[in-house]
Amino acid sequence: MLAHDRVHLRHRIEAAEEARRFVAGRQRSELDTDRMLLFALVRAVEIIGEAASQVSDETRSVAWGIPWKAIVGMRNRLIHAYFDVDAEFSGWLQRWRFPRC
């Protein structure tokens, strides 16, 4: 694994750990009422997606079980349509499991 991939994967893991802490003990319905929680989770997913986009094809091929395109795609959606993602993001978040680290 390339050294810069380790750095990007570490960023991905750290953001996922933060997101897991944000949602611990929370209900999905809180995303509709707690804007700070929603913004924090959006930011965590943006970081995860950006870090994933920087990982080399070599490392991606070894870690074939990770949905790289979906992760990067959600990051792009959040970045480019930032105020039009609440319902879509909430649905995506319900299906997403932040990796255990």
C-alpha positions in Angstrom: 0.0 0.0 0.0 1.3 3.4 -0.9 2.1 5.8 1.9 -0.3 8.5 0.8 -3.1 5.8 0.7 -2.5 5.1 4.4 -3.0 8.8 5.2 -6.2 9.0 3.2 -7.5 5.8 4.7 -6.7 7.1 8.2 -8.7 10.3 7.4 -11.6 8.1 6.3 -11.5 6.0 9.4 -11.3 9.1 11.7 -14.3 10.7 10.0 -16.2 7.5 10.3 -15.4 7.2 14.0 -16.6 10.7 14.5 -19.8 10.0 12.6 -20.5 6.9 14.7 -20.0 9.1 17.9 -22.4 11.7 16.5 -25.2 9.1 16.0 -24.7 7.1 19.1 -27.9 6.9 21.0 -29.7 9.0 18.4 -32.8 8.3 16.4 -33.0 8.8 12.6 -35.9 11.3 13.1 -33.4 13.6 14.8 -31.9 14.4 11.4 -35.1 16.2 10.6 -34.9 18.4 13.7 -31.3 18.7 14.7 -29.6 20.7 11.9 -26.2 20.6 13.7 -26.3 16.8 13.7 -27.2 16.8 10.0 -24.5 19.2 9.1 -21.9 17.2 11.2 -22.8 14.0 9.4 -22.8 15.6 6.0 -19.3 16.9 6.7 -18.1 13.5 7.9 -19.4 11.9 4.7 -17.7 14.6 2.7 -14.4 13.8 4.4 -14.9 10.1 3.9 -15.7 10.6 0.3 -12.8 13.0 -0.4 -10.4 10.6 1.3 -11.8 7.7 -0.7 -11.4 9.6 -3.9 -7.6 10.0 -3.3 -6.9 6.3 -2.7 -5.0 4.7 -5.5 -6.5 2.2 -7.9 -3.9 -0.3 -6.6 -5.2 -0.1 -3.0 -8.8 0.0 -4.2 -8.3 -3.3 -6.0 -7.0 -4.9 -2.8 -9.9 -3.5 -0.8 -12.5 -4.7 -3.3 -15.3 -5.0 -0.7 -15.5 -1.2 -0.2 -18.1 0.6 -2.3 -15.6 3.2 -3.5 -17.8 4.7 -6.3 -20.9 5.0 -4.0 -18.8 6.7 -1.3 -17.2 9.2 -3.7 -20.6 9.7 -5.5 -22.3 10.7 -2.3 -19.5 13.1 -1.4 -19.9 14.7 -4.9 -23.7 14.9 -4.4 -23.3 16.6 -1.0 -20.7 19.1 -2.3 -22.5 20.1 -5.4 -26.1 20.1 -4.2 -25.5 21.1 -0.6 -29.0 22.5 0.2 -31.0 20.0 -1.8 -29.9 16.8 -0.1 -31.8 16.4 3.2 -34.2 13.7 2.2 -31.8 11.9 -0.1 -29.0 12.1 2.5 -31.2 10.9 5.3 -32.3 7.8 3.2 -28.7 7.1 2.2 -27.6 7.4 5.8 -30.2 4.9 7.0 -28.7 2.3 4.6 -25.0 3.2 5.2 -23.1 1.6 8.1 -20.1 3.6 9.1 -17.2 1.1 9.3 -16.2 -0.2 12.7 -12.7 1.0 13.4 
